[in-house]
Amino acid sequence: MTKTIMIAHGSAAVQAARIIAAVAKEREDKARGYELAAQWHDKQEKACREIAGDDPRIDASMRAKAAVAAIHHGASAAGLRNAASDIRRKSLNE
């Protein structure tokens, strides 16, 4: 989604600085959102691993499903963190 930014009256340098700051904040907000989603996936992975290892109370088919879900959540968390790092890295290089 493209964000519309209003440019205030003033010199071109001031306007450019405001635009750059707005874009940087938008990127940082997006990266922070990815990190929060990764933390949620971490929590889900931990819960699934606990279920997968609960042999006496949970049957084998449910433990197998939980183990697969744990892998999914762990991979999702890693992917989200990579995306957040990529956004932050691009911001530093501009």
C-alpha positions as CSV (number, residue, x, y, z in Angstrom):
1,M,0.0,0.0,0.0
2,T,1.4,3.4,-1.0
3,K,1.2,6.0,1.6
4,T,0.3,9.6,0.6
5,I,2.5,12.2,2.3
6,M,1.6,15.8,2.4
7,I,4.5,18.1,1.7
8,A,4.5,21.3,3.8
9,H,5.7,24.6,2.5
10,G,9.5,25.2,2.9
11,S,12.7,24.5,1.2
12,A,13.2,21.4,-0.9
13,A,15.7,20.0,1.6
14,V,13.3,20.3,4.5
15,Q,10.6,18.6,2.4
16,A,12.9,15.8,1.4
17,A,14.0,15.3,5.0
18,R,10.4,15.0,6.1
19,I,9.6,12.5,3.4
20,I,12.7,10.4,4.2
21,A,11.7,10.4,7.9
22,A,8.1,9.4,7.2
23,V,9.3,6.5,4.9
24,A,11.9,5.4,7.5
25,K,9.2,5.4,10.3
26,E,6.8,3.4,8.1
27,R,9.5,0.8,7.4
28,E,10.5,0.5,11.1
29,D,6.8,0.1,12.0
30,K,6.5,-2.7,9.4
31,A,9.7,-4.4,10.7
32,R,8.3,-4.2,14.3
33,G,5.1,-5.8,13.2
34,Y,7.0,-8.7,11.7
35,E,9.0,-9.1,14.9
36,L,5.7,-9.2,16.9
37,A,4.3,-11.8,14.6
38,A,7.6,-13.8,15.0
39,Q,7.2,-13.7,18.7
40,W,3.7,-15.1,18.4
41,H,5.0,-17.9,16.3
42,D,7.7,-18.6,18.9
43,K,5.0,-19.0,21.5
44,Q,3.0,-21.3,19.3
45,E,6.1,-23.4,18.5
46,K,6.8,-23.9,22.2
47,A,3.3,-25.0,23.0
48,C,3.3,-27.4,20.1
49,R,6.6,-28.9,21.1
50,E,5.2,-29.4,24.6
51,I,2.2,-31.2,23.2
52,A,4.3,-33.3,20.9
53,G,6.4,-34.5,23.9
54,D,3.4,-35.2,26.2
55,D,3.4,-39.0,25.6
56,P,1.3,-40.3,28.5
57,R,-1.7,-38.0,28.0
58,I,-1.9,-37.4,24.3
59,D,-2.2,-40.0,21.6
60,A,0.4,-40.6,18.8
61,S,-1.6,-39.0,16.0
62,M,-2.1,-35.7,17.9
63,R,1.6,-35.6,19.0
64,A,2.6,-36.1,15.3
65,K,0.4,-33.2,14.2
66,A,1.8,-31.0,17.0
67,A,5.3,-31.8,15.9
68,V,4.5,-30.8,12.4
69,A,2.9,-27.6,13.6
70,A,5.9,-26.8,15.8
71,I,8.1,-27.0,12.7
72,H,5.8,-24.8,10.8
73,H,5.7,-22.1,13.5
74,G,9.5,-22.2,14.0
75,A,10.0,-21.7,10.3
76,S,7.4,-18.9,10.1
77,A,9.1,-17.1,13.0
78,A,12.5,-17.4,11.2
79,G,11.1,-16.1,8.0
80,L,9.4,-13.2,9.6
81,R,12.6,-12.3,11.4
82,N,14.6,-12.5,8.1
83,A,12.0,-10.2,6.5
84,A,12.3,-7.7,9.4
85,S,16.1,-7.7,9.2
86,D,15.9,-7.2,5.4
87,I,13.7,-4.2,5.9
88,R,16.0,-2.7,8.5
89,R,19.1,-3.5,6.4
90,K,17.6,-1.7,3.4
91,S,16.8,1.3,5.5
92,L,20.4,1.6,6.7
93,N,21.8,1.3,3.1
94,E,19.6,4.2,1.8
